[in-house]
């Protein structure tokens, strides 16, 4: 979409009070800030129960982001593990359970050893998807065991069901929200308990008002754009201080197939792969004119 590249990668944050677990700590303690620093003096790292490594203000943007292997450091040569994620997918919401009555629950993945009453969806799985920046690719995806794995599973699931006649746009169907339970004893909500380390993939209708607001907010970057989880999608009873859920959105961005106004800005036509390119590192972005492009 139309954001500057740096901001595009690190948008969205959570302003809920956080259940903080210091890195390498198996427990959790309540705090509004603090924790171990990582990479820079300003970055605050949390890792609730060792299953969701996040950093606050990791890039000076006052947002939560996944704490993954750094690139560009001495003796480190790598592609960022977040490559391929749009900016909605890169910034999770700690202590948040995203839910809407109209949502479709696609699948829940976890190690069956953590539950005697519920069965996980089949995993590992082979996921095949097509995009304008990698062509057709098949990836073997293990059962998610971290919140980053869960976000990755959401991204790939939507890509795998994207259709050729809509230019392989993953925003139109498939996963656009995920919920991960960080607690090894499970996470309670609505009289139920989600299995430990479970990853639930969801589809919230594209015409949902909160999703539409997110699309608008992500179309043009502004430092005043809403940065917390969409209020209309937050389950109040299982979110906030003390919640062991971490949630996020994925595949929530404006493209020329889901936004007619944006399509009018694609002078060479929506999805024209001879005029627009997506890929490289850092990636080339197409302002939404290639719907399968993640930025």
Buried (B, 14 or more C-beta within 10 A) or exposed (E): BBBEEEBBBBBBBBEBBBBBBBBEBEEBEEBEEEBBBBEEEEBBBBBBBBBBBBBBBBBEBEBBBBBBEEBEEEEEEEEBEBBBBBBBBBBBBBBBBBBBEEBEEBBBBBBEEBBEEBEBBEBEBEBEBBBBBEEEEEEEBEBBBBBBBBBBBBBBBBBBBBEEEBBBBBBBBBBBBBBBBBBEEBBBBEEEBBBBBBBBBBBBEBEBEBBBBBBEBBBEBEEEBBBBBBEEBBBEEBBBEEBBBBBBBBBBBBBBBBBEEBBEEBEEEBBBBEEBBBBEEEBBBBBBBBBBBBB
